[in-house]
Amino acid sequence: MSQDNAPKAPATAPNLQLSGGAAIVAPVSAFPGGVPGNALIVLPLSKPDDEFMKKVSAGPVALQIEEMWKQLGFNGPAVQVQDAEGRPIAIGLDDLIAGLEKHWGEDQSDLNRGRLLAQELMKYRRFEKAEKTLAKVVALGGTGDDWLGLGIAQVEQEKWDKAEATLKGAQNLLPGNPLPFLHLSRVYEGLGDAAQERAMIEHAISAAPGAVDGWAALYSHVRRVENEDAAIRAVETLADADANKRSAAPYVALQGLYAADEATRDRAMTFAQKAVERNDSDPLALISLSALHGQKGDLNAVVSLLSKHEAKMTSDVRLANNYFEALFQTRQLDRVTKLLNALAGSSNREVKQFAIERSRAVAQYLQQQQQKLAGASGRA
């Protein structure tokens, strides 16, 4: 923005350098020495209102984030979406929602339009609108996932009785899915019924012993109701039941709960090792233990652990990343090349893209090493 009658910046600040996370709104004439190199020029799509122009004509103006979006022409905070060609664009959240509402209103027999609207409403925590949208989708013949989404929207608004009924409906439609049970446990927590809360968590684990979220919920529930030691005992006791003995998930959950704090990382390592001992072909167990080895700087342990599981990496980019980083940082470049060649042939698009990007990085590194050697040879 520019204003001819804007005051000039003082002569002592022609080389102003911006840093940090601040945003300054000012006319270009406020920078007589030139716009700072790390400034970002943003042009509003619509003309700012007269009141704002009067303020900015007097010099730089500090804005709240919401006001900044408004002045830039966005209705609501800016969010990123994709256009018809898949290119990322920014749009105001209110405009996005209005567009999706209009899109669904044009053909309410197309439930996917309603689901897309509900998905964005849930993503941006517009739970009341999401509930109304999903209620309509359910009434028009929605699936179990639609019932589940409706129940979650009701849980987020603490509408416990409605959520209980809805999630029981989702549970009947999705008998092998642990999520209705887990969200029902949140309902009973809200209602203060600890016994029912725990029962729902255990039902979730029974439905999917390999789902980490159920085990983490069990730990969190018992820790809140009793204490930390009791929480670990509850997880380990249920983990030893015949139906769960081959599942690494209980110990993956425990390591995740202790890995974030450096003070408890050794305990996390013990749990991660138990997870691998229970099922050494579980990718999550391998990812967890290798990540902990990496945090300790024990890259040889990462290589030793993952070298037997290269085949899994063609379908799991997280395993591929941990193994690549360990090999590259220990400069085992022959093995790096072999790994990337194998990953490049993967049918998994994410893994394939990973291989392409890392191959470029390795090529750049080798080129830099050659240039250093050539420079050293020339000086000699």
C-alpha positions as CSV (number, residue, x, y, z in Angstrom):
1,M,0.0,0.0,0.0
2,S,1.2,3.5,-0.6
3,Q,0.0,7.0,0.4
4,D,1.5,10.2,-1.0
5,N,0.8,12.1,2.2
6,A,2.3,9.5,4.5
7,P,5.1,10.7,6.8
8,K,8.6,9.7,5.9
9,A,10.5,7.3,8.0
10,P,13.3,8.9,10.0
11,A,16.6,9.1,8.2
12,T,18.2,6.9,10.8
13,A,16.2,3.8,9.7
14,P,16.8,3.4,6.0
15,N,18.4,-0.1,6.5
16,L,15.8,-1.4,8.9
17,Q,16.0,-5.2,9.2
18,L,12.9,-7.1,10.2
19,S,13.2,-10.2,12.4
20,G,11.0,-12.4,14.5
21,G,7.3,-13.1,14.0
22,A,6.0,-9.6,13.8
23,A,4.0,-8.2,11.0
24,I,4.1,-4.5,10.1
25,V,1.5,-2.7,8.0
26,A,2.9,0.5,6.5
27,P,2.9,2.5,3.3
28,V,5.9,1.8,1.1
29,S,7.0,5.4,1.6
30,A,7.8,4.6,5.2
31,F,10.9,2.8,3.9
32,P,12.8,5.5,2.0
33,G,16.0,3.3,2.0
34,G,14.1,0.5,0.2
35,V,11.8,-2.2,1.4
36,P,13.7,-4.6,3.7
37,G,14.9,-7.8,2.0
38,N,13.0,-10.1,4.3
39,A,9.7,-8.2,4.0
40,L,6.8,-9.8,2.2
41,I,4.6,-7.6,0.0
42,V,0.9,-8.4,0.4
43,L,-1.7,-6.8,-1.8
44,P,-5.3,-6.7,-0.6
45,L,-7.9,-7.9,-3.1
46,S,-10.3,-5.2,-2.1
47,K,-9.8,-1.6,-1.1
48,P,-9.3,-1.1,2.6
49,D,-11.9,0.9,4.4
50,D,-11.5,4.7,4.9
51,E,-10.9,4.4,8.6
52,F,-8.0,2.0,8.1
53,M,-6.5,4.2,5.3
54,K,-6.7,7.2,7.7
55,K,-4.7,5.2,10.3
56,V,-2.1,4.0,7.9
57,S,-1.5,7.4,6.4
58,A,-0.1,8.4,9.8
59,G,2.5,5.6,9.7
60,P,2.9,1.9,10.6
61,V,-0.2,0.3,12.2
62,A,-0.2,-2.7,14.5
63,L,-3.0,-5.1,13.8
64,Q,-4.6,-8.1,15.5
65,I,-4.5,-11.2,13.3
66,E,-8.2,-11.1,12.7
67,E,-8.1,-7.5,11.6
68,M,-5.1,-8.2,9.3
69,W,-7.1,-10.9,7.4
70,K,-10.1,-8.6,7.1
71,Q,-8.0,-5.8,5.6
72,L,-6.5,-8.2,3.1
73,G,-9.9,-9.0,1.9
74,F,-10.4,-12.4,3.6
75,N,-13.7,-13.3,5.3
76,G,-12.4,-15.1,8.4
77,P,-8.9,-16.4,8.9
78,A,-7.0,-17.5,5.7
79,V,-6.9,-21.3,5.1
80,Q,-5.2,-23.2,2.4
81,V,-7.1,-25.2,-0.2
82,Q,-6.5,-26.5,-3.7
83,D,-7.9,-25.1,-6.9
84,A,-9.2,-27.3,-9.7
85,E,-5.7,-27.9,-11.0
86,G,-4.4,-28.9,-7.5
87,R,-2.5,-25.7,-6.9
88,P,-2.5,-24.4,-3.3
89,I,-4.5,-21.1,-2.8
90,A,-5.5,-19.2,0.3
91,I,-9.2,-18.3,1.0
92,G,-11.0,-16.9,4.0
93,L,-12.5,-19.7,6.1
94,D,-16.0,-18.1,6.1
95,D,-15.8,-17.9,2.3
96,L,-14.7,-21.6,2.1
97,I,-17.6,-22.7,4.3
98,A,-20.1,-20.5,2.4
99,G,-18.9,-22.0,-0.9
100,L,-19.2,-25.6,0.4
101,E,-22.7,-24.9,1.8
102,K,-23.8,-23.5,-1.5
103,H,-22.3,-26.5,-3.3
104,W,-24.2,-29.0,-1.1
105,G,-27.4,-26.9,-1.3
106,E,-27.4,-27.3,-5.1
107,D,-27.7,-31.1,-4.8
108,Q,-28.4,-32.5,-1.3
109,S,-28.8,-36.0,-2.7
110,D,-25.0,-36.1,-3.1
111,L,-24.1,-36.9,0.4
112,N,-20.4,-36.5,-0.4
113,R,-20.9,-32.8,-0.7
114,G,-22.4,-32.8,2.8
115,R,-19.5,-34.9,4.1
116,L,-16.9,-32.5,2.6
117,L,-18.6,-29.5,4.3
118,A,-18.8,-31.4,7.6
119,Q,-15.1,-32.4,7.3
120,E,-14.0,-28.7,7.0
121,L,-16.3,-27.6,9.8
122,M,-14.9,-30.3,12.1
123,K,-11.3,-29.4,11.0
124,Y,-11.8,-25.8,12.0
125,R,-13.8,-26.6,15.2
126,R,-17.2,-25.3,13.9
127,F,-18.9,-28.1,15.8
128,E,-22.4,-26.7,16.0
129,K,-22.6,-26.3,12.2
130,A,-20.9,-29.6,11.7
131,E,-23.5,-31.3,13.9
132,K,-26.4,-29.8,11.9
133,T,-24.7,-30.9,8.6
134,L,-24.0,-34.4,9.8
135,A,-27.5,-34.8,11.2
136,K,-28.9,-34.1,7.8
137,V,-26.4,-36.5,6.1
138,V,-27.4,-39.2,8.6
139,A,-31.1,-38.5,8.0
140,L,-30.6,-38.9,4.3
141,G,-29.1,-42.4,4.7
142,G,-25.6,-41.8,6.0
143,T,-23.2,-44.6,6.9
144,G,-21.7,-45.6,10.2
145,D,-18.8,-43.2,9.7
146,D,-21.4,-40.4,9.4
147,W,-23.0,-41.5,12.6
148,L,-19.5,-41.5,14.2
149,G,-18.7,-38.0,13.0
150,L,-22.1,-36.7,14.3
151,G,-21.4,-38.3,17.7
152,I,-17.9,-36.7,17.8
153,A,-19.4,-33.3,17.0
154,Q,-21.8,-33.7,19.9
155,V,-19.1,-34.9,22.3
156,E,-17.0,-31.7,21.4
157,Q,-20.1,-29.7,22.5
158,E,-20.5,-31.8,25.6
159,K,-24.0,-32.9,24.6
160,W,-23.5,-36.1,26.5
161,D,-27.0,-37.6,26.2
162,K,-27.3,-37.0,22.4
163,A,-23.7,-38.2,21.9
164,E,-24.3,-41.4,23.8
165,A,-27.3,-42.3,21.6
166,T,-25.5,-41.4,18.4
167,L,-22.3,-43.2,19.2
168,K,-24.3,-46.4,20.2
169,G,-25.8,-46.2,16.7
170,A,-22.3,-45.8,15.2
171,Q,-21.1,-48.8,17.3
172,N,-23.9,-51.0,15.8
173,L,-23.0,-50.0,12.3
174,L,-19.2,-50.3,12.8
175,P,-18.8,-53.4,15.1
176,G,-15.1,-53.8,14.4
177,N,-14.2,-50.2,14.8
178,P,-12.7,-49.1,18.1
179,L,-13.5,-45.4,17.6
180,P,-17.2,-45.4,18.7
181,F,-16.2,-47.1,21.9
182,L,-13.4,-44.6,22.5
183,H,-15.6,-41.6,22.0
184,L,-18.3,-43.3,24.2
185,S,-15.6,-43.4,26.9
186,R,-15.3,-39.6,26.6
187,V,-19.1,-39.4,27.1
188,Y,-19.0,-41.4,30.3
189,E,-16.0,-39.4,31.5
190,G,-18.1,-36.3,31.0
191,L,-21.0,-37.9,32.8
192,G,-18.7,-38.9,35.7
193,D,-19.3,-42.6,35.2
194,A,-15.7,-44.1,35.6
195,A,-16.8,-47.7,35.5
196,Q,-18.6,-47.3,32.1
197,E,-15.7,-45.2,30.8
198,R,-13.3,-48.0,31.5
199,A,-15.7,-50.6,30.1
200,M,-15.8,-48.7,26.8
201,I,-12.0,-48.4,26.6
202,E,-11.7,-52.2,27.1
203,H,-14.4,-52.8,24.4
204,A,-12.3,-50.6,22.1
205,I,-9.2,-52.7,22.8
206,S,-11.1,-55.9,22.3
207,A,-12.4,-54.7,18.9
208,A,-8.9,-53.7,17.8
209,P,-6.0,-55.0,19.9
210,G,-3.5,-53.4,17.5
211,A,-4.9,-49.9,17.8
212,V,-2.5,-47.8,19.9
213,D,-5.2,-45.2,20.9
214,G,-7.2,-47.7,22.9
215,W,-4.1,-48.6,25.1
216,A,-3.2,-45.0,25.5
217,A,-6.8,-44.2,26.6
218,L,-6.6,-47.1,29.2
219,Y,-3.4,-45.7,30.6
220,S,-4.8,-42.1,30.8
221,H,-8.0,-43.3,32.4
222,V,-6.4,-45.4,35.2
223,R,-3.8,-42.7,35.8
224,R,-6.5,-40.1,36.3
225,V,-8.7,-42.4,38.5
226,E,-5.8,-44.1,40.4
227,N,-2.1,-43.3,39.8
228,E,0.7,-43.8,37.3
229,D,1.9,-47.2,38.6
230,A,-1.7,-48.5,38.5
231,A,-2.0,-47.2,34.9
232,I,1.1,-49.1,33.8
233,R,-0.1,-52.3,35.6
234,A,-3.5,-52.1,33.9
235,V,-2.0,-51.8,30.5
236,E,0.5,-54.7,31.1
237,T,-2.1,-56.9,32.7
238,L,-4.5,-56.6,29.8
239,A,-1.6,-56.9,27.3
240,D,-0.8,-60.3,28.7
241,A,-4.3,-61.6,28.0
242,D,-4.3,-64.4,25.4
243,A,-6.0,-62.2,22.7
244,N,-3.4,-59.5,23.1
245,K,-0.1,-61.3,23.6
246,R,1.1,-60.8,20.0
247,S,0.1,-57.1,19.9
248,A,2.9,-54.6,20.1
249,A,0.4,-51.7,20.6
250,P,0.3,-51.7,24.4
251,Y,4.0,-51.0,24.6
252,V,4.0,-48.7,21.6
253,A,1.4,-46.6,23.5
254,L,3.4,-46.6,26.7
255,Q,6.7,-45.6,25.0
256,G,4.8,-42.8,23.2
257,L,3.6,-41.5,26.6
258,Y,7.1,-41.4,28.1
259,A,9.2,-40.5,25.0
260,A,8.5,-36.8,24.9
261,D,10.1,-36.1,28.3
262,E,13.9,-36.5,28.3
263,A,13.7,-37.4,32.0
264,T,11.6,-40.5,31.2
265,R,13.1,-41.5,27.9
266,D,15.0,-44.5,29.4
267,R,11.7,-45.8,30.5
268,A,10.3,-45.2,27.0
269,M,13.2,-47.2,25.6
270,T,12.3,-50.2,27.8
271,F,8.7,-50.1,26.6
272,A,9.8,-49.8,23.0
273,Q,12.1,-52.8,23.2
274,K,9.2,-54.8,24.7
275,A,7.0,-53.8,21.8
276,V,9.6,-55.1,19.3
277,E,10.1,-58.3,21.4
278,R,6.3,-59.0,21.2
279,N,6.1,-58.4,17.4
280,D,9.2,-57.5,15.5
281,S,7.3,-57.1,12.3
282,D,5.1,-54.4,13.5
283,P,6.1,-51.1,11.7
284,L,5.0,-48.9,14.6
285,A,7.2,-50.8,17.1
286,L,10.2,-50.6,14.8
287,I,9.6,-46.9,14.1
288,S,9.3,-46.1,17.8
289,L,12.4,-48.0,18.9
290,S,14.5,-46.7,16.0
291,A,13.4,-43.1,16.7
292,L,14.5,-43.5,20.4
293,H,17.9,-44.9,19.3
294,G,18.2,-41.9,17.0
295,Q,17.4,-39.5,19.7
296,K,20.2,-41.0,21.8
297,G,22.6,-40.7,18.8
298,D,23.0,-44.4,18.6
299,L,22.8,-44.6,14.8
300,N,24.5,-48.0,14.6
301,A,21.6,-49.4,16.7
302,V,19.1,-47.9,14.2
303,V,20.9,-49.6,11.3
304,S,21.2,-52.9,13.1
305,L,17.5,-52.9,14.0
306,L,16.1,-51.8,10.6
307,S,18.5,-53.6,8.2
308,K,16.4,-56.7,8.5
309,H,13.2,-54.9,7.5
310,E,14.1,-53.1,4.2
311,A,11.2,-54.8,2.4
312,K,8.7,-53.0,4.7
313,M,10.2,-49.7,3.7
314,T,8.7,-49.8,0.2
315,S,5.3,-49.3,1.8
316,D,6.1,-47.2,4.9
317,V,7.9,-43.9,4.4
318,R,8.5,-43.5,8.2
319,L,10.6,-46.6,8.4
320,A,12.4,-45.6,5.2
321,N,13.2,-42.2,6.6
322,N,14.6,-43.5,9.9
323,Y,16.8,-46.1,8.1
324,F,18.0,-43.6,5.4
325,E,19.0,-41.0,8.0
326,A,21.0,-43.5,10.0
327,L,22.8,-44.8,6.9
328,F,23.5,-41.3,5.5
329,Q,24.7,-39.8,8.8
330,T,27.1,-42.7,9.3
331,R,28.2,-42.2,5.6
332,Q,27.3,-45.7,4.4
333,L,26.7,-44.3,1.0
334,D,26.7,-47.7,-0.9
335,R,23.9,-48.9,1.3
336,V,22.1,-45.5,0.9
337,T,22.2,-45.8,-2.9
338,K,21.0,-49.4,-2.8
339,L,18.1,-48.4,-0.5
340,L,17.0,-45.4,-2.6
341,N,17.1,-47.5,-5.8
342,A,14.8,-50.0,-4.1
343,L,12.4,-47.3,-2.8
344,A,12.3,-45.6,-6.2
345,G,10.5,-48.7,-7.6
346,S,7.8,-48.6,-4.9
347,S,4.2,-48.4,-5.9
348,N,3.6,-46.2,-2.8
349,R,3.6,-42.6,-4.1
350,E,4.8,-41.2,-0.8
351,V,7.7,-43.6,-0.6
352,K,8.6,-43.0,-4.3
353,Q,8.6,-39.2,-3.8
354,F,10.8,-39.7,-0.7
355,A,13.3,-41.7,-2.7
356,I,13.4,-39.0,-5.5
357,E,14.0,-36.1,-3.0
358,R,16.6,-38.0,-1.0
359,S,18.4,-39.0,-4.2
360,R,18.8,-35.4,-5.1
361,A,20.1,-34.5,-1.7
362,V,22.7,-37.3,-1.9
363,A,23.7,-36.2,-5.3
364,Q,24.2,-32.7,-4.1
365,Y,26.3,-33.9,-1.1
366,L,28.5,-36.0,-3.4
367,Q,29.0,-33.0,-5.7
368,Q,30.0,-30.8,-2.8
369,Q,32.5,-33.4,-1.7
370,Q,34.0,-33.6,-5.1
371,Q,34.4,-29.8,-5.3
372,K,36.1,-29.8,-1.9
373,L,38.5,-32.5,-3.1
374,A,39.2,-30.6,-6.3
375,G,39.9,-27.4,-4.3
376,A,42.2,-29.2,-1.9
377,S,44.1,-30.8,-4.9
378,G,44.4,-27.4,-6.6
379,R,45.9,-25.8,-3.5
380,A,48.3,-28.7,-3.1
